[in-house]
């Protein structure tokens, strides 16, 4: 498609992205807008004003979510929710979450300008605290409206000792009234989220926009290998119980298992590793490391996990190591709605886009929504796959194409 | 041999080892006797008293070395030096160094008791600061008498800001008089050192005593691999530049190269490794690690090093990594004197010992002495190869056998 035939308003969307990036701005291109902070409040109020200017009925609920509603022909029909989040990492970028919220607003504002009245109500939402970096637990607002908060969450403290309860009250919310802000089961019909990819696939394929097939569930393991320390100069190779050699073989094994099917989106990563005693002339006695394994196909992930555990067993036996494996997280993949993906495919073809289809490795608000309703996601290409970093960057042209697809998906919902 | 036919005095040697272990004692079996500390001074004075009681002329030189002299028939003939050190690691054991000094004293005291007058003078020596842990540079006393101190060594500070110069003066030495304590070239004819093995070979071979063939020179490298960070959930395996996967392959390669000839004493170790940013869901961008490669055969070591560098090149190319290799230390192996080893072999046979011959991975005072005269070393079995640890342990029976071999080596020198 050419940008000349756009339905949405590119200039307005671009202006808003730039304006929002000024709130909590760090360095030239970064943003620090921690959940429930003064900057977050200012950003939420700014977007609320834009929602109201567009003609939506906007409110901030007791979880800190911002929700702008466009009434449908059937006000009681299950709601179509569209949005993402506008809180950021402490050393974050301008696009993560933001384009999903401002894109959704642009979609609905365009509908209003074109006098398109949807069958079902549409709610544009900026969920509170998706990132989770302030209280070390994210997806707060979205879990809130679905009644999925866990015990003790309000007592979690930030680095300054402020509890989430205190932060919510400071933000203007009333935690005693959470129930008023919850949605009844079945009241939300679908959730649509546009987001930057936070990965390098679209760039590598030279495609501005992608249709997400699902969010892969990560398996998080912690592995501890224990051998026996000794002088690096005096213990013969054949008598060693070197925990780092064992760990190295596990890292290579995970890499090979995750790469064996080049057509599969499996990813396996050892991101963190510590050596004890970590001295150049002492044979490592203990090595602890993490395993992050993700796949959109849970069965394939199970097979790889089983193979990995088998190889760990063999490696530890070969090197005389003790091994402890702890499972920290074990999430299942959550697939996008075929129906929503079909609408996206058809509308893409209609407007001249050729999106590829890809899974999402990272989590999004959509992950929580997937347990309440059908969901669909649109990814927008970002430079070098960089995110959670001031260097995060997407062109306005790509964002506009993603928003245009979101618009056509919504009006054909 | 049986312990009944011993020349040396087992009870006296055992008593002294136990008594010395009381000075700077930590926990039940450990010792903290840092070089030039009050505990070190007390230990040096204790051994000096034993030397004088035995009939030696003892002095503490300006480097902090303790030297006890038994005059020879030819007082001007090159000296036979016998000894080791009595300073310890901060969390050290009772035997490291100590048995070499007290064993040498026992040998000379036995000679005196048997009215054996040696041809050449014999000096029993406890070198100052072999360990090097206080000022982060060891082999101090031995390098001192050989005129091998480096510029700025006296200004090195310990953790409390005390310089070595201040510590030497506090100890009773006078750094302005170093020249008086140096030995002229050619004035030392040979050096003999008995030491615990600090490795597991003798124990594995079930042999109490070993004849050392040489001290292998370590090659110390620091390797830095740099790739590109990315979200562990979103960057496909084929697009990754994972520095930790590269490092793991190098660790495995070093382990294989060092193990390929099971009959060779080659040892290769990665003892220290750091990952950046070290987060479980971020692909490692940078990994730095050490390489310690030792071999008694410098040519074999060169070949392994060349192979390792070649493999690092291939691995970094495969994984799109940048690599920087820094050479921190490159020592050549120092071989023991064939003549001294032959005396040890003959005397072992005579007294009924069947020592194996082995290289030393760790350094000793002998390493420095090897540049000034011929040298020989005797290793005594130690439990589990443990050293630099309060758990360090050798039986008095094994120590006595080593000392007996040292005695016969000295009187047949």
HADDOCK unambig.tbl for C-alpha pairs under 7 A between the chains (distance, minus, plus):
assign (segid A and resid 198 and name CA) (segid B and resid 234 and name CA) 6.75 0.50 0.50
assign (segid A and resid 199 and name CA) (segid B and resid 231 and name CA) 6.85 0.50 0.50
assign (segid A and resid 199 and name CA) (segid B and resid 234 and name CA) 4.84 0.50 0.50
assign (segid A and resid 199 and name CA) (segid B and resid 235 and name CA) 5.40 0.50 0.50
assign (segid A and resid 200 and name CA) (segid B and resid 235 and name CA) 6.14 0.50 0.50
assign (segid A and resid 230 and name CA) (segid B and resid 386 and name CA) 6.61 0.50 0.50
assign (segid A and resid 231 and name CA) (segid B and resid 199 and name CA) 6.87 0.50 0.50
assign (segid A and resid 232 and name CA) (segid B and resid 269 and name CA) 6.10 0.50 0.50
assign (segid A and resid 233 and name CA) (segid B and resid 267 and name CA) 6.58 0.50 0.50
assign (segid A and resid 233 and name CA) (segid B and resid 294 and name CA) 6.65 0.50 0.50
assign (segid A and resid 233 and name CA) (segid B and resid 361 and name CA) 3.74 0.50 0.50
assign (segid A and resid 233 and name CA) (segid B and resid 362 and name CA) 5.20 0.50 0.50
assign (segid A and resid 234 and name CA) (segid B and resid 198 and name CA) 6.71 0.50 0.50
assign (segid A and resid 234 and name CA) (segid B and resid 199 and name CA) 4.82 0.50 0.50
assign (segid A and resid 234 and name CA) (segid B and resid 360 and name CA) 6.42 0.50 0.50
assign (segid A and resid 234 and name CA) (segid B and resid 361 and name CA) 4.55 0.50 0.50
assign (segid A and resid 234 and name CA) (segid B and resid 362 and name CA) 6.38 0.50 0.50
assign (segid A and resid 235 and name CA) (segid B and resid 199 and name CA) 5.37 0.50 0.50
assign (segid A and resid 235 and name CA) (segid B and resid 200 and name CA) 6.15 0.50 0.50
assign (segid A and resid 236 and name CA) (segid B and resid 265 and name CA) 6.59 0.50 0.50
assign (segid A and resid 236 and name CA) (segid B and resid 267 and name CA) 6.32 0.50 0.50
assign (segid A and resid 237 and name CA) (segid B and resid 259 and name CA) 5.94 0.50 0.50
assign (segid A and resid 237 and name CA) (segid B and resid 267 and name CA) 6.01 0.50 0.50
assign (segid A and resid 245 and name CA) (segid B and resid 251 and name CA) 6.29 0.50 0.50
assign (segid A and resid 245 and name CA) (segid B and resid 252 and name CA) 6.17 0.50 0.50
assign (segid A and resid 248 and name CA) (segid B and resid 248 and name CA) 4.27 0.50 0.50
assign (segid A and resid 248 and name CA) (segid B and resid 249 and name CA) 6.83 0.50 0.50
assign (segid A and resid 248 and name CA) (segid B and resid 251 and name CA) 6.45 0.50 0.50
assign (segid A and resid 248 and name CA) (segid B and resid 252 and name CA) 6.44 0.50 0.50
assign (segid A and resid 249 and name CA) (segid B and resid 248 and name CA) 6.83 0.50 0.50
assign (segid A and resid 249 and name CA) (segid B and resid 252 and name CA) 6.67 0.50 0.50
assign (segid A and resid 251 and name CA) (segid B and resid 245 and name CA) 6.28 0.50 0.50
assign (segid A and resid 251 and name CA) (segid B and resid 248 and name CA) 6.44 0.50 0.50
assign (segid A and resid 252 and name CA) (segid B and resid 245 and name CA) 6.17 0.50 0.50
assign (segid A and resid 252 and name CA) (segid B and resid 248 and name CA) 6.44 0.50 0.50
assign (segid A and resid 252 and name CA) (segid B and resid 249 and name CA) 6.67 0.50 0.50
assign (segid A and resid 259 and name CA) (segid B and resid 237 and name CA) 5.94 0.50 0.50
assign (segid A and resid 265 and name CA) (segid B and resid 236 and name CA) 6.59 0.50 0.50
assign (segid A and resid 267 and name CA) (segid B and resid 233 and name CA) 6.58 0.50 0.50
assign (segid A and resid 267 and name CA) (segid B and resid 236 and name CA) 6.32 0.50 0.50
assign (segid A and resid 267 and name CA) (segid B and resid 237 and name CA) 6.02 0.50 0.50
assign (segid A and resid 269 and name CA) (segid B and resid 232 and name CA) 6.09 0.50 0.50
assign (segid A and resid 269 and name CA) (segid B and resid 283 and name CA) 6.60 0.50 0.50
assign (segid A and resid 270 and name CA) (segid B and resid 280 and name CA) 6.79 0.50 0.50
assign (segid A and resid 271 and name CA) (segid B and resid 278 and name CA) 5.70 0.50 0.50
assign (segid A and resid 271 and name CA) (segid B and resid 279 and name CA) 5.34 0.50 0.50
assign (segid A and resid 271 and name CA) (segid B and resid 280 and name CA) 4.37 0.50 0.50
assign (segid A and resid 271 and name CA) (segid B and resid 281 and name CA) 5.97 0.50 0.50
assign (segid A and resid 271 and name CA) (segid B and resid 282 and name CA) 5.59 0.50 0.50
assign (segid A and resid 271 and name CA) (segid B and resid 283 and name CA) 5.44 0.50 0.50
assign (segid A and resid 271 and name CA) (segid B and resid 284 and name CA) 5.56 0.50 0.50
assign (segid A and resid 272 and name CA) (segid B and resid 275 and name CA) 6.71 0.50 0.50
assign (segid A and resid 272 and name CA) (segid B and resid 278 and name CA) 4.29 0.50 0.50
assign (segid A and resid 272 and name CA) (segid B and resid 279 and name CA) 5.17 0.50 0.50
assign (segid A and resid 272 and name CA) (segid B and resid 280 and name CA) 5.13 0.50 0.50
assign (segid A and resid 273 and name CA) (segid B and resid 275 and name CA) 6.61 0.50 0.50
assign (segid A and resid 273 and name CA) (segid B and resid 278 and name CA) 6.75 0.50 0.50
assign (segid A and resid 275 and name CA) (segid B and resid 272 and name CA) 6.71 0.50 0.50
assign (segid A and resid 275 and name CA) (segid B and resid 273 and name CA) 6.61 0.50 0.50
assign (segid A and resid 278 and name CA) (segid B and resid 271 and name CA) 5.70 0.50 0.50
assign (segid A and resid 278 and name CA) (segid B and resid 272 and name CA) 4.30 0.50 0.50
assign (segid A and resid 278 and name CA) (segid B and resid 273 and name CA) 6.75 0.50 0.50
assign (segid A and resid 279 and name CA) (segid B and resid 271 and name CA) 5.34 0.50 0.50
assign (segid A and resid 279 and name CA) (segid B and resid 272 and name CA) 5.16 0.50 0.50
assign (segid A and resid 280 and name CA) (segid B and resid 270 and name CA) 6.78 0.50 0.50
assign (segid A and resid 280 and name CA) (segid B and resid 271 and name CA) 4.38 0.50 0.50
assign (segid A and resid 280 and name CA) (segid B and resid 272 and name CA) 5.13 0.50 0.50
assign (segid A and resid 280 and name CA) (segid B and resid 290 and name CA) 5.97 0.50 0.50
assign (segid A and resid 280 and name CA) (segid B and resid 292 and name CA) 6.96 0.50 0.50
assign (segid A and resid 281 and name CA) (segid B and resid 271 and name CA) 5.97 0.50 0.50
assign (segid A and resid 281 and name CA) (segid B and resid 292 and name CA) 6.76 0.50 0.50
assign (segid A and resid 282 and name CA) (segid B and resid 271 and name CA) 5.59 0.50 0.50
assign (segid A and resid 283 and name CA) (segid B and resid 269 and name CA) 6.61 0.50 0.50
assign (segid A and resid 283 and name CA) (segid B and resid 271 and name CA) 5.44 0.50 0.50
assign (segid A and resid 284 and name CA) (segid B and resid 271 and name CA) 5.56 0.50 0.50
assign (segid A and resid 290 and name CA) (segid B and resid 280 and name CA) 5.96 0.50 0.50
assign (segid A and resid 292 and name CA) (segid B and resid 280 and name CA) 6.95 0.50 0.50
assign (segid A and resid 292 and name CA) (segid B and resid 281 and name CA) 6.76 0.50 0.50
assign (segid A and resid 294 and name CA) (segid B and resid 233 and name CA) 6.66 0.50 0.50
assign (segid A and resid 360 and name CA) (segid B and resid 234 and name CA) 6.43 0.50 0.50
assign (segid A and resid 361 and name CA) (segid B and resid 233 and name CA) 3.74 0.50 0.50
assign (segid A and resid 361 and name CA) (segid B and resid 234 and name CA) 4.56 0.50 0.50
assign (segid A and resid 362 and name CA) (segid B and resid 233 and name CA) 5.27 0.50 0.50
assign (segid A and resid 362 and name CA) (segid B and resid 234 and name CA) 6.42 0.50 0.50
assign (segid A and resid 386 and name CA) (segid B and resid 230 and name CA) 6.69 0.50 0.50
